[in-house]
Amino acid sequence: MQRLVTAELDLDLRASIDLIFQITAAQHTPVVSESLSFSQGDRVYAPIEIIDQTGSRLHRLTGEPGALEVRYEAVIDQQTVTRATSDLEAITYLRPSRYAQSDEVFAQARRQFKGLAGEELVVAVSTFVSETVTYTPGLSLGTDSAVTTLMTGQGVCRDYAHLVIALLRAMDIPARYTACYAPGLEPMDFHAVAEAYLDGSWFVIDATRLADRHSLVRIATGRDAADCAFLSYHGGNLTLERMRVDAWLADAPEASTPADDFEQLVTLA
C-alpha cells in the first residue's frame, strides 16, 4: 500500500526572516520518491536540513521579503522501520510539557482510570477523550492546552492529542505527540495523534477517530505541538496566504472512510 502526500504553502514575507519548516516525511519513513522546493519568483532557496533526535526533518532558510511558494510531494511505501527508544526519551515523555500538563490533570486521571494499566488503560483513555471531546474546527486556539480541552470539551486533532498525552503521563505511561499526513482525513489537513509507550513499542492513539492509523505518514515527533509545528519563524512577520495538504492511498485515491478498529494497538514507523 503506497501513500501519496502533498503540501503547498504560499507565504507573504514582510521582511528578511528565519523560516523553519516541518512538512516532509520523517527520517525513517520508507520514501520511494520525494521533492521539496522553496521558490520566490526566479529564485530557488536551498534550505539546510536538520534532523532531530526523533528523526523529524527540519528545513531552515532565510527568506527575503515577497511571495514564497513551498511545495512538497512524496510517495511513501508500506514497509516500515521502527527506531529504538532510549531510556532518556521514555523519561522525557513522562514529564509535563507546555500543552500537555499531566501534573494539572493528575487527580482527575487517577480517579477516572483507577485500577487500569497497560493496554486496557490506553484504550480507556482513548475512548474517554473520544467520547467527551467534540471536534470543532475553528473554535480552538493555538495556545489551548490539554487543560483547556478538558474544561471546554471541544477542539481539533492537536487538542485531542494533548489531552490523551496528559492523561497517559499522569498515569505513568510515556506519551508523545506526532504530526502526520493522514490519507482519507476529512477535513484534510496536517493531522496530529498521540503515541503511548508500552512494552518497548509506541502505539498510535487517534481519539478523533477521523483517520485510519494504518495509513499514517509520520512528519514530526515531540513532547507536544510546540515541537512539531509545520512552520515556525523568527525575526520578522509573515502571512500564510494559502495552504493545501493532501494524502491518499495509491490504489484507492478516493478512499475517505477510516477502516480502523480503534480498540486495537497499532504502531507507526
N, C-alpha and C positions, 0 to 999 in steps of 0.2 A: 504494500500500500504506500504509494508515494504521495507526498503532500506538496502543494504549490502555495507559496506565500508571497505577498507583495505589500509594499508600503510606499506611499507617496506623501511627502510633506512639502508644502510651499510656504516659505518664511519671508517676511519683510524685515530685514535687519536695519536698525536705525543708527547703528554705529559699528565700529570695529568691535567684535565680540567673540569671546571664547565659548565655543559650542561643543557639547559632549552628547553624543547620540548612543542609545542602546536599542537598536532595531533589528540587528542581524541575529541569525540563529547562533546559539551558544557554541562554544569551542568543541564540545564533544558530540554535537549533533551530526548525524551522518548526511552531510551535504553532498548532493550529486553535482549541483552547479549553482552558482550564485553571482549576482552583480550588484555593486553598490556604487552610487555616483552622487557627487555634490557639485552642482554647476550653477554658475551665475553669468548668464549671457554666454560669451565665448570662453569664459574662464572655468576651468575644472580644478577643483581642490583635491589634493591628495592628503587625506587625514592620517593621523597617527593612530594605529590600533593598539589598545591597551587591554590586556586580558587579566581579569582579577582572579582571586584565589578560588572562586567557584566555577570559573570557566566563562563568565559573562564577557562579551567582547564590547569594549567601549571605543568609539571612533571620535577623535578630537581634532578640531581645526579652528583656526581664527578666521571668521567670516568678515568680509568688508560690507559697508552699507549697500543696501539694494536687495533685489529679489533673489533668494536662494532656493533652488529646487533640489530636493533629496529624493532619490529613487532607489528602491531595493527590491530584488526579486530572487527567489531561490527555489530549488527543487530539493526536497528532503526525502531520504529513503526511510524504509521501515526499520532497518537494523539499528540497534541502539547499543551504546557503551555506557556502563554505569561507573561513575567515578567514586573512588573510596572516600569516606568521610572520616576526618581526623577527630580525635577526642576534643581538641580545641574548638572545632566547628560545632560539635554537638553541644558543648558548654555555651558557646556564643548564642545558639538558638534556644537556649533555656532562659536567657535573660530578657527582662523587659526592654522594649525599644520604643522609638518615637511614636509610632502609630499602633503598636501592639503592647499596651501597658498591662502585662499579665499581673503585676502587683496590684493594680487597681480593680481587677475583676477576680482576684484570688478568692475572696469569700463566697461570691456567687458561684464560681466554678466548683468549689469544694462542696457546696450544698447541692448544686444541680447534678453533679456527676459522682456523688459519693458512692464508693464501693466498686466503681468501674475501673478497668485497667486494660492496657493493650488494645487489640483490635476492637473490642466492644466499646471502649472509651472513644476511640477515633470515630467510629460510626455514630455514636451517640452525639458527639459534638457537632459533626457534620449535619446530622438530622435536626438538631436543636436550632442551629443557625439558619438552615434552610427553611424551617417552619416558622421562625419568629421574626425574620427579616424580610421585608418586601422590596423587590427590585424596583427602584425608582430613578431612572436616568434623569439627570439634570437637577436633582434636588440636593445631592450631597456635595460637599466642598472638598477641595484638595487637602484641606487641613483637618478634615474629620478623622477620627481615630476609632479604635475598637470600642472605647468607652462611649463615644458619640453614637455609634451604630447600635450598641446595646440599649442606650436610652431612647433613641428615636425609632428603632425598629425599621429603618429604611436605609437604602444605599445602593451602590453598584458593586461590581465584582471586587474592586480593591477593598471595599468596606467589609464584604463577606469574608474575604481572605484574612483581613486584620483581626476580625472577631474570632475566627477559628483559631488563628495563631495564638492570640492572647489567652484563650480558654485552655488550649492544649498546654502551653507553657505553664499556666497556673496549676495544671495537673501533672507537672513534671515530665512532659513529653516534649522533646526538642521539636520546634516547628519553624518553618521558614516561608518566605514569600517568593512566588515565582511569576514572572511576566512571560507571556507566551502568545503564539499565534494559535487560534482555535478554529479549525475547519468546521463549517456549519453553524458557527456562532450567530445568534440573532438577538439584538442588532450587532453587526460586525464591527469589531474594533480590536485594539490590543486587549488581551484578556489577562486576568490575574487569578491565581489559585493559591492554595496553601499546600504545604507538604509536611507530613508528620514522620518522625524518625522512629522506626520500630525494628528491633532485631537486626540492626545493621543495614536497613534499607529505608529509602524515602518513598512514602506513599502519597499520591495526589489526592487532595480534597477540593472539590468544586461545589461549595454549598449553594451556588446559584442554580445548579442543575441545568445550565444552559449549553454546555459543550460536552462532547464525547472525550473523556480523558485519554482514551487510547490513541487519539489522533493529534494531541497537542504537540506543539513545537516550542521547546524552551528558548527564551531570549535571554533572560537575566534572572539571577537568584540573589536573595539577600535577606536581611532581618525584617524589612518591611518595604513599603513603596518608596521610601527615601533612597534606598539602594538600587532601585530598578526603574527609575524614570526613563521614558523613551527619549526625553530631551531635557538637558539642564544647561544653563548658560550663565556667564559671569562677565561683568564689565560693560554692560550695555543693555539696550532694550530691543525687543523684537515682537512681532505679531505673527501668530500661526494663522495664515490666511486660509489654508486648506489642508485637510488630512484625509487620506483614503487608505484603509487597510483591508486586505482580503486574504482568505485562506480557504483552500478546498482540497478535496481528495482527487487525485489524478483520474481515477476510474469512476468517480461519481461527483462531477462538478456541481450538481445541483442539490446534493445531499444537505439537508439542513436540520434534520431531526436527530437529536442525540440517541445513540443506541447503547446506553450505558446503564449498568446496574450499580447504582451509587453506594450500595452497601458492600461491594466487593473492594478489596485493596488493589490499587493499580499503581505501577511505577512509571516514572517519566525519566528519560535519559538525561 
